[in-house]
Amino acid sequence: MYLAMLARTWKLQHSPLTATVAALALFPALAATTNAYADTGRPGAQSAGERLFPTLGNGGYDARSYHVSFDYRPGTSLMRSQVVMRATATQSLSRFSLDSVGQTIHKVTVDGRPATFKTNPRTEKLVITPPNGVNRGRGFVVRVDYTADRSKNPVPPEISLPPGVPWPMKYWVETSDGFALLGQPDRAHLFFPSNDVPSDKARFTFSVTTPKDVKAVANGDLVAARPAGHGRTTYTYRTRQPLPTDITQVAVGHFRTVTQRGPHGLPVKSYVPADQYAKLKPVVSKTPDQIAWLEKTLGLRYPFERYGVLAVNSDYDGVALETGTLSTFGAQGLAQPASAEIPIMVHELTHQFFGDAVSVHTWDDMWLSEGHARFYQARYAADQGYEKLDAAMHEDYVADARSRAEDGPAGRLKESTGVLFSTDQPGALMLYGLRNIVGQDTFQRIERTFFATYQGRSASTQDYIDVANRVSGRNLTAYFDGWLYGSTTPPMPGHPDWKPGPAS
């Protein structure tokens, strides 16, 4: 994510069985029941153990896919909705939970059988008790029928606001002709019940029914657009690779498409508001060249089936977000001068590699995502002549002491909101210094090796350190620890004359 407007506002808050097998083969329903429900198990944990978001996430299963359906109708914030989660039990479960808030839950089934459930708005949990326990290692299917309410905007449990200070974020982003989503870091479960932690990646299908005069857009490929009766259309999008929940996107509006081809024939399809097509088409048309630049710079191939830019008719909370396969921007932001906005497009594109294809393991690892995005944004801006890389990094270096004192070091932030705006600069500075230490060739090998090792999975800070040490043949742990966990700004390798600014 790139935040342009909110950081200052957010500072306000701080064999012998042959006969049996043959018999079960004649009765597949009995076989499924016997295999899946033989053990009553124990309850799954109602937390994934996140330090910054202690109520977030759930234990006892691994989500494999979600199919989310919305029925959008103008003039109301209510949408008839459904999510089907396919998961694998990592322990024998007597009950389990999903993250869920701001929804009216109507019905829950597990493997097609009615399940009992209860909601807890304080902890934002939907606790489900299936009719029988689910055995460890078994796949199971959870269906939740609910009403989503786009007027809901609950403050996350970790946030404590001073009296009279409103929460500035809107996660259901309403537009004049529809809506969009903004789920990072912990609000995707406002849109659909889920295991809302970045380490539990899954494939997504979104089916959105709309009036025929507007279009639905979402992550992945458009696999169907079918009439739904009464002048309505159901759009279905599906991802081929798994994504973390926080970078999912669904948007509805009067969009026009800009269709291009990127490197090696990569489909590039962007969506812009129809009434701003002429103004925004030249901006989003820069995307294929940006992909080519980043692939060359990283020495890596773009990791998903497609890419594009989504511009929504909103300021989008003053941010841009690395929504998977389709980075989201407020249309107003994309209309800014090239030197201001074009590098931010590369920032979000970089996230498709670092943050999306390789997601952070916990939110304490967010520098892996934001630091990379900031660093390659600065390198692109330098290549385009917008700024000099050393000057940009020096400016960040001077600012680091104050940020570190207020927000904590990048790997041990003081507050949960820091994951959105307090890891970009220190993460980029750490990568800049690492390149100065090991040289460009070794640095690029570190980046490529790390990405190749963890693509499609999540990775931790220690994972990156281990790769850097192995590839460089040096023990760089103390260097990483100083930048990511130290209370003061470390010296910058290659620039002994640089001095950090005042801490306050």
N, C-alpha and C positions, 0 to 999 in steps of 0.2 A: 504494500500500500504506500501511496505517496500522499502525505497530508500537507496541504498548503495553508489551511485556515484555522484548524482546530487546536493546535498545540497550546496556544496561549490560553484559550478557554479552558482546556483540560487541566491546566496547572492549578485551577481552582480546587480540584479535589486531590486529594492526595492517593473231513473226512469222516469219523464215527458219527457225524451229525447229518449224514446224507439224507436220511428219512425226514428229519426235521426241516432241513433246508428245502427239500422237495415239497413238503407240506406248506411251508411258508410261501413258496413260489406260487402256489395255487390261491393264496390269500394275501395279495400285496398290501391291503390295508392293515391286516393283522401283522404282517412283517414290519411295516413302518412303525406301528405302535410298539411292537416288541423291541425294535432296535432303538427307537428314539426315547421311549418313556420308561425303560425298565428300572431306572434309578431315580428316586425322588430328588436327590442332590441337596444343595444348600443355596441360599440366596446369593446372587451376584453382587459385587460391591457397587455402591452408589457414588463412587468417585474414581477417577482414573489416577489420582494422586498428584494432580497438577499443583505446584506450589503457588502460582499466581492466581489460579482459578480452582480452589479446593473443592467446590461443589460440582465441577464440570466433569463429564465423562462417566463411564460405567464399566463394570468388570464382568467377566464370566462368558464373554462372547466376542467374536470378531465379525463386524459387519462386512458383508461381501458386496452387496448391491442395494440400492434404493430405487424404487419407482414412485415418484411423487406426481400427484395429479391435482390441478387447480381448475376450478370452474369460475372464470372471471366474468363479472357482469358490471357494466358501468352503473354508477349511482349508488353503489353500496360498497362498504369495506369488507363485507362478509363473503367468503368463498367456500363453497362445498369442496372438501379436500380429502385426499387419501394418500397414505404412504404405505408401501409394501417393502419391508426390509428382509432380505435374505442374509442369514448369519450362520456362523459355525460356533457351537458351544466350546469354550476352552476349559470349562469345568462342568460337572453335572449340576444342573440348575433346578432349584425348586421355584424360584422366581427371579426376575431380572428387571432392569429399569432402562428407560430411555430419557435423554434430556428433552424437556418439553415445557413450553411456557406460552401463555397468551392464546391458548387454543381451547375450544370446547370439544372434548373427546366424547364421541358417541358410542363407539363400539371397537373392541379389540378382539382379534382372533389369533391363535397360534396354530399353524398347520391346519387352518380351516375350522378349528374348534373354538367356540366362544371362551374367552379368558376373562377373569376378573381383573379389575384395575382400579387404581386410585391415583390422584394427582396431588402434588405438593408444590404450590406456587412459591413457597419460600426457598426450597432447594431446587426448584424447577425440574422436578422429576415426574415421570409417568411410570409407576411401579406396576408390573404385570405379573400375574400369577397364572401360568398355563394350567389346563385341566390335569396334566400329569407332568412330572419332571422331565427335563431334557438331558439326555446323556452327553457326557463329554465327547467331543469329536464329531457330534452329529450336526447336520445342517437342519435349520428350522426356518420357518417363514412367519413373520409377524405382519399383520395388516391392521392399520389404525385408520378408522374413519373419523374425521373431525371437521370442524369449521375453523378456518383460519380467519383472523380478524385483522385487517391491515391498519386499523386504528390503534392497535395495541403497541405500546412502546415501553415495556418495563425496564427499569434501570437494572443492570446486572447486579447480582448479589454481592460482588466484590467491591462495588462502588459506594462510597459514603460521601454524599454531597453536603456542602455547607448549607445552612438554612437559607431558603430563598433562591438558591442557585439551581436553575433548571438543567436537566440533562440535555446536552446539545445534539446528541446523535439521533437520527431517525433511521431505523433499520428497514422497515417497509418504506421505500422511497416513493412517495406518491408523485405522479406527474399529471399534467392536464389531460392526457389521453391514456393513462394506464398506471404502471408501477414498475419498479425494479427492486432488487434485493441488495442489502449490504450486510453480510453476515460475519465479517471478521471483527474481533477474534472469536467471540463466544455467543453469537446470536443466530446462527443457522437454525437452531432448534426452536426459534420463534416462528420459523416458516414451516418446518416439518419435524416431528419427533425423530430423534436420531442419537447416535453416539457421537456427540459433537466435540471431538478432540482430533487434532491434526494427525495423530499417530494411527488412527483407525480409518484408513483410506478405503474407498469403495467406488464401484462404478455406478453411474447415475443414469436414470431415464426420467425425463420430465414430459408429462402430457398436460397441455394447457388448452382449455377450450375458451374461445373468445368470439365476440361478434366478428362478422366477416370483414368489417372495415378496418380492423386493427390486426396486428401480427404479434405472435409470441416468438420470443427468442430465448435460447438457453444454451448451456454448455454442450459441446459435442456436435454431432451430425444431425441434421434434420432428416429423420427416417420416414416421416409420414406427415401429411397435411390432409386430413379427411373431413368431409362435411359431417356436422354433428346435428343437423336439423335446425329448423327455425332460423336460418340464416347465420348459423354459427359454424366454426371450424375448430377441430382439435389438431394442434401441432404437437408432434412428438420428437424429442431430441434425445440422443443417447451418446454417452462417452464410451470410447473404446478402452481407455486407460483409467485406473482409479484416481480419484481426487480426494483431498480432505474436504470436509463439510464446509469449512469457512470460506471457500472460494467458489461455491456454487452460485449460479446466477439464473434467474428467470426475469424477463422483462416483457411488458406488453405496451404497444404504442403504434403510432403511425410511422413505421420505419421504412426507409428505402435502403437497398443493399448496394454495396460497392464490391464487385466480385473481381478478384485478381488471382494471379499465380505467383507463388514465391519460389525460393530455391528448390531445385529438384522436383518441380511440379506441385509443391505444397499448395493446397487450396487455401486461399485467403479471402474471407468474406466478412466485411464490416457492415454495421448497421448504424444509420444516422437518422435523426428526425427528418421526415419528408420535407418540412418547411425550411430546413437548413442544409439541404443536400448540396446546393451549389457552393455554399461557403465551406462545408466540411469535407467534401469529396477530395479536394487537393491535399488536405491534411492527412486523412486516413490512407490516401493512396501512397504515402511514403512507407507504409508498413512492409511491403516485400523487401525494399532496400535495407530497412532496419534489421529484418530477420537475417538477410545475407551478411550484413556487417557483424552481427552478434555471433552467427555461426563461425565466421572466419576468426573472429577475435577469441572465442572460446575454444575453437577446434572441435566443436560438437555440432551434431545435427539437431534441429528443433525436435522436441520430444513427443509432440502430440499429433493427432490426425489432421488438425487444421488450426488456423489462427485467424484472428480478426479483432477489430475494435468495435465496441458498443458505445455509442454516444446517446445518453438519455436526456430528455427534456427537463433537466433539473441541474442544480449545482452539485448534486450527488454528495451532499454533506461537505462539500469543499475538498473532496479527496478523489483519488483514482485508485482502482482496486484490480489486483491481478486475478480476476475471476478466470478459472481454467479454460483454456482454448479461446477465450473471448474477454479481453481486458475491458473494464468498464470505466468510462469517463463521463463527467458532466459535459454536456455540449458547450456550455459557456467556457469551460476550461480549455477544450480543444480549439476554441476560436482565438486563444491568446497568441501573442507573437511567437514565432518559431523558436527563438532562443529560450523562451520560457517553457513552452509546452512540449516541443518535439523531443528533447532529452527525457522528459517524463514518460513518453511513450516507450522509450527503450528501457526505462526503469521497470515498467510493468511487464514488458516483454521478457526481461531478464528473470523476473519471478517465475515465468513459465518453466524455466530450468530449475532455479533455486527457490523453493517455496511451494511449487506446484508438483512438478515431476519428482523432485526430491523434497518432501515436506519436512517441516521441523518435527522432531520427536516430542518435545514439550514446548510450551511457550517460553521457557527459559532459553531456548535455542533460537529465538527469533532473529538474532543477528545473522544467522546463516542465510536467511531469506532477505531481510532488509539491507544488510551490509553488502551483499553481492549486488543487489539492485542499485544501490546508491553508487557503488564503485564503478560499475559498467555504465551507468548513466553519465558519470563524470568523464569517463574515458571517451564515450561517444560525443559528448559536448566538446571535448578537446579536439577530437578528430574533425568535427564539423566547424571548428573555429569559433565556437560560442564562448569558450573560456579555456584557460590553460589548466592542465591537470594538477601540476604542482601548486598553483595558486588556489585552486579549489580545495585541495587537501589541506593546504596550510590554513585556509579560513576555517575548515572543520576542526583542525587541530587546536586553533586558538579558542574555539567555542567549547571544546570537549571538557575542560575543567569545570565550567559552570554546569553543564549538563550532567556530568558525573556526580557532582555534589548534590544536585537537586533530585535526580532520578535514579541514581545508583549506576554501577557499571552494567554494561550491556548484558552480561551473562547472569546478573543477579539484581534485577531491577527492584526498586522499592514498591512500586504499585503496578497493578495489572494493566492500567491504561498505557503504561510505558511501552508495551509491546508494539503500539501503533506509531510511536514517534520518537522513541529514545534509543533505538538500536541502529538506525541508518548510519549516522556519522561515525560512531566508534567502530562499527563493523567494517565500514569502508576504510577507515584509517588503518585498522589492523591488517586488512588485505593489502593495502598500499604498502605498508611497512614490510609485510611478508614478501612481497615481490621485490622490494629493495634488498632484502636479505639474501634470497635464494636465486634471484635473477628471473627474467621473463620466461625462459624455456622451462625451468624447473617449476616455476609458479603455474604455468599452463598445464604441466603434467599433473601437478597436484589437483588442479581444478577438474581436469578430465577424469582422473582416476577416481576422485571422490564422486563425481556425477555418475560415472559408469557403475560404480559399486552400489550406489543407493537409488538409482533411478527406479521409479515405481514404488518406492518404500519411503519410510521416514528415516531421518538421521539426526544424531545428537552432536553437540559440540565436541564431545570426546571422539566421536567417529571422525570428525574432520581433523582433529589434532593427530589422531593415529595415522591417517592417510598422509598428512603433511610430513610427519616424522619419518614414515617409511619411504616415501618417494624422494624426499630430500636427503635421506641418510644422516639426518641431524636430529638432535633432541631439542625441539623448539617449544617444549611444553611451558617453560618459564616465560617465554615471549607471549604465548597465547594467554596464559594466566594473568599476566600484567594488564593486557588490554581488555580482557573480558571480565575479570573479577577484581582488579585492583581499584583502590579508592582514589588514586591519583593518576593523572595522565602520564603514561610512560614516555621515554625519549623516542623520537621518531628515527628509525634506521635510515641512514643516508642524509639526514638533515639535522646534524648536531646543533645547529644554530636556532632551530625552531624552539620557541618557548610557549607553553600553554598560557591562556589568559587567566584572569583571576577567577577563583572558584565562586565568588559571590559579588 
